Amino acid sequence: MQKPYSERPITSFQKRVAEAVKKIPRGETRTYQDVAEMIGQPFACRAVGNALNKNRNPNVPCHRVIRSDGSLGGYGMGGAEQKRRRLKEEGVDI
């Protein structure tokens, strides 16, 4: 049985990423690179992706983070189709 997201340990890096992603307004997207820059680590875009993939907190809008080429990338809370659906619900033109 998995622990609820609130009981899972997260690293300080994951926490910084989550806090940055929470600042992305509804209906907007940012790239993994943007998030890396938001936390002051511009070369950590791959680590940002890994941190978001491990996130299970529904209050962190990971679906708003996309690849720099405009493609969706992964989504650890339901896959790419769920990510697409959530973005469309927010009015993002995919």
C-alpha positions as CSV (number, residue, x, y, z in Angstrom):
1,M,0.0,0.0,0.0
2,Q,1.4,3.4,-1.0
3,K,1.6,6.2,1.5
4,P,-0.6,9.3,0.8
5,Y,1.4,12.0,-1.0
6,S,1.6,14.1,2.2
7,E,3.5,11.3,4.0
8,R,6.1,10.7,1.3
9,P,9.5,12.3,1.8
10,I,10.6,14.9,-0.8
11,T,13.9,16.5,-1.3
12,S,14.6,20.2,-0.9
13,F,15.0,20.3,-4.7
14,Q,11.6,18.7,-5.3
15,K,10.1,21.2,-2.8
16,R,11.6,24.2,-4.7
17,V,10.4,22.8,-8.0
18,A,6.9,22.3,-6.6
19,E,6.7,25.8,-5.2
20,A,7.8,27.3,-8.5
21,V,5.3,25.3,-10.5
22,K,2.5,26.4,-8.1
23,K,3.2,29.9,-9.3
24,I,2.3,29.1,-13.0
25,P,-1.1,30.6,-13.6
26,R,-4.0,28.5,-14.7
27,G,-4.3,28.5,-18.5
28,E,-0.5,29.1,-19.0
29,T,2.4,26.8,-19.4
30,R,6.1,27.0,-18.8
31,T,9.0,24.8,-20.0
32,Y,11.1,22.6,-17.9
33,Q,13.9,25.1,-18.7
34,D,11.7,28.0,-17.4
35,V,11.1,26.2,-14.1
36,A,14.9,25.4,-13.8
37,E,15.5,29.1,-14.2
38,M,12.7,30.0,-11.8
39,I,14.6,28.1,-9.0
40,G,18.0,29.6,-9.9
41,Q,19.4,26.4,-11.5
42,P,19.2,27.0,-15.3
43,F,21.1,23.8,-16.2
44,A,18.8,21.6,-14.1
45,C,15.9,21.1,-16.6
46,R,16.3,17.3,-16.7
47,A,16.3,17.2,-12.9
48,V,13.1,19.4,-12.9
49,G,11.5,16.8,-15.1
50,N,12.5,14.0,-12.8
51,A,11.2,15.9,-9.8
52,L,7.9,16.5,-11.5
53,N,7.6,12.9,-12.6
54,K,7.9,11.9,-8.9
55,N,5.3,14.4,-7.7
56,R,2.0,12.9,-6.5
57,N,0.6,16.1,-4.8
58,P,-2.5,17.1,-6.7
59,N,-2.0,20.7,-5.6
60,V,1.1,21.0,-7.8
61,P,0.0,21.7,-11.4
62,C,2.7,19.6,-13.1
63,H,0.6,19.5,-16.2
64,R,1.5,23.1,-16.9
65,V,5.1,22.2,-17.6
66,I,6.0,21.2,-21.1
67,R,9.1,20.6,-23.3
68,S,10.9,23.5,-24.9
69,D,9.9,22.3,-28.3
70,G,6.2,22.7,-27.3
71,S,5.5,19.0,-27.0
72,L,3.8,17.9,-23.8
73,G,6.4,15.6,-22.3
74,G,5.5,13.1,-19.6
75,Y,3.0,13.4,-16.8
76,G,3.4,11.2,-13.7
77,M,-0.2,11.6,-12.7
78,G,-2.0,9.9,-15.6
79,G,0.2,10.1,-18.7
80,A,0.3,12.5,-21.7
81,E,-3.4,12.2,-22.6
82,Q,-4.4,13.2,-19.0
83,K,-1.9,16.1,-19.3
84,R,-3.5,17.2,-22.6
85,R,-7.0,16.9,-21.1
86,R,-6.1,19.0,-18.1
87,L,-4.5,21.7,-20.2
88,K,-7.5,21.9,-22.6
89,E,-9.8,22.2,-19.5
90,E,-7.7,25.3,-18.6
91,G,-8.1,26.8,-22.0
92,V,-4.5,26.1,-23.2
93,D,-4.4,25.7,-27.0
94,I,-2.6,22.4,-27.6
